[in-house]
Amino acid sequence: MLGRIAIVRNVQRTALKRSTGCSVLRQFSVQAALFKQPVPPKGRSKTVDDINKCVLNAKYAVRGRIPLLAEALKTQLAENPESLPFSKIINANIGNPQQLDQKPLSFYRQVISLIQNPDILNQLSPAELSKLYKPDVIERAQRLLKDAGGSVGAYSQSQGVAGYRETVADFIANRDGEPANANDIFLTSGASGSVAHILQLFCSSPENGCLIPIPQYPLYTATLALNNASALPYFLDEESGWSTDPQQIEDVVKDAIKRGVTPTTIVVINPGNPTGAILSAENIEAIFEVAARYGLVVIADEVYQENGFDDVEFISMKKVLRVLQKTQPGAYDNVQLVSLHSISKGVSGECGQRGGYMELVGFSEEVKQVILKLASISLCPVVTGQALVDLMVSPPKEGEPSYEQDQKERNAIHEALKERASLLHRAFQSLEGVSCQKPLGAMYLFPKIDLSKKAIAKAGSLGMTPDEYYCKELLEATGICTVPGSGFHQVPGTFHVRTTFLAPGTEWIESWKEFHEKFWDAHRD
Ligand SMILES: Cc1ncc(COP(=O)(O)O)c(C=O)c1O
């Protein structure tokens, strides 16, 4: 009761204080007092103005304005299929293979089905089981379950299941011909989880920063924005197949230091997203030279290492580092490398299952413990995602029962991707005002579109960047959803569009060509 009276008095006092002639409020407070209604104190609801500015500043173009418009059009199509000039949305905006009809590899899913439902293993007789699953599927499922402590529903070690990390270490050792240690491997929720950990560690304020390639994958600028750290762009050279210029990298480092920003890390995406370029061993050596001179942690984003075409060999950064360390003893001992891989890409395409790993090279035990602490804050990555990492790095081997079927499926995916990449590349080459570097790997093309002054002015009048305007018009005319090059950053004054070549069929390529011709004619200067 006393509390209520106090509240009423408060209301009266506040109303009186604010009133200065406002009789309505005074009347209200008198009424409230009369009826002795409790007026609970109320805090202000939070609005966008209250949100952490770092979060507000972070941008992520692959799920930006154009994909949002695509979602709205998808809903419109579902409600009224005749209302648009196309019958479906083609999601060429994101490297999400299974959204675009890529079939999951049977071996993976058979093993996963058993570890998710171990009753099948435990309750069926061996004869019944062998009718459903090949022996190597059963063996792998049993091993994965045992390594995980019996159930994938239990938290694992924060660093990832030890047995799975052993498999990853074996894979790296075979790939590079250099030893790898399971203690240096962290299993993560996709490569994105690794990036979040490493950038959080070394990029924590505007006074330190990370060198990122331009064009870049927006995960990097977004994560740096979340950490309120500086992105230090270095430009890839489009005309020479998106090559990396070590002199320019060094200039960026020197310039940052002059401005009071300490460069701590450098990102190298190889094979490149969105460029599709693959770095040569010489290119990689030159990057390590700069990294060694300025003490930069090298983040090697190698999630597309399986996506190579035209026999251009992918060489891991770890392998090149080890060669440098052997041939020039002492000169590269200080280099620290974090290399990333993921189940989302390659022929696996298991983006939704969130699995990946990072290998740490050249870090002290103390630093690794801090990374472990960071990993333990989110307990552990999804355990089935971890199991898929094991499956990705150790597919059925020749002579094993699932080998032939698995190879057939892998080759079919690989060939389809290669064919579509070259088809789309040829289509872009044939379009007026468009040039496009030949993709050597990854899943994307990044054509340059020399938009006219008229198109640029029209975009400005709509409050859009010119490439965003092109993407919007493309989407509204054909249903093809792409990402404006500005989301990946680009040389000022140039305009690009990023598209995946994952979408099946060729009709969408034809409708893009038709759209472009009309757009071009309508926007001639
Ligand atoms: C270059 C690059 N790195 C990292 C990622 C994130 O991959 P994940 O799904 O493993 O988090 C992507 C996704 O498209 C990517 O293109």
Ligand as a Chemical Component Dictionary entry (heavy atoms), coordinates in Angstrom:
data_LIG
# 
_chem_comp.id                   LIG 
_chem_comp.type                 NON-POLYMER 
_chem_comp.pdbx_formal_charge   0 
_chem_comp.three_letter_code    LIG 
# 
loop_
_chem_comp_atom.comp_id 
_chem_comp_atom.atom_id 
_chem_comp_atom.alt_atom_id 
_chem_comp_atom.type_symbol 
_chem_comp_atom.charge 
_chem_comp_atom.model_Cartn_x 
_chem_comp_atom.model_Cartn_y 
_chem_comp_atom.model_Cartn_z 
_chem_comp_atom.pdbx_ordinal 
LIG C1 C1 C 0 36.173 -17.150 -49.109 1  
LIG C2 C2 C 0 35.197 -17.673 -48.105 2  
LIG N1 N1 N 0 35.594 -17.861 -46.847 3  
LIG C3 C3 C 0 34.750 -18.317 -45.912 4  
LIG C4 C4 C 0 33.445 -18.605 -46.217 5  
LIG C5 C5 C 0 32.534 -19.085 -45.137 6  
LIG O1 O1 O 0 32.400 -20.451 -45.202 7  
LIG P1 P1 P 0 31.696 -21.319 -44.062 8  
LIG O2 O2 O 0 30.377 -21.724 -44.604 9  
LIG O3 O3 O 0 32.616 -22.467 -43.887 10 
LIG O4 O4 O 0 31.602 -20.499 -42.849 11 
LIG C6 C6 C 0 32.983 -18.424 -47.511 12 
LIG C7 C7 C 0 31.577 -18.685 -47.855 13 
LIG O5 O5 O 0 31.100 -18.474 -48.938 14 
LIG C8 C8 C 0 33.875 -17.941 -48.489 15 
LIG O6 O6 O 0 33.498 -17.738 -49.748 16 
# 
loop_
_chem_comp_bond.comp_id 
_chem_comp_bond.atom_id_1 
_chem_comp_bond.atom_id_2 
_chem_comp_bond.value_order 
_chem_comp_bond.pdbx_ordinal 
LIG C1 C2 SING 1  
LIG C2 N1 SING 2  
LIG C2 C8 DOUB 3  
LIG N1 C3 DOUB 4  
LIG C3 C4 SING 5  
LIG C4 C5 SING 6  
LIG C4 C6 DOUB 7  
LIG C5 O1 SING 8  
LIG O1 P1 SING 9  
LIG P1 O2 DOUB 10 
LIG P1 O3 SING 11 
LIG P1 O4 SING 12 
LIG C6 C7 SING 13 
LIG C6 C8 SING 14 
LIG C7 O5 DOUB 15 
LIG C8 O6 SING 16 
# 
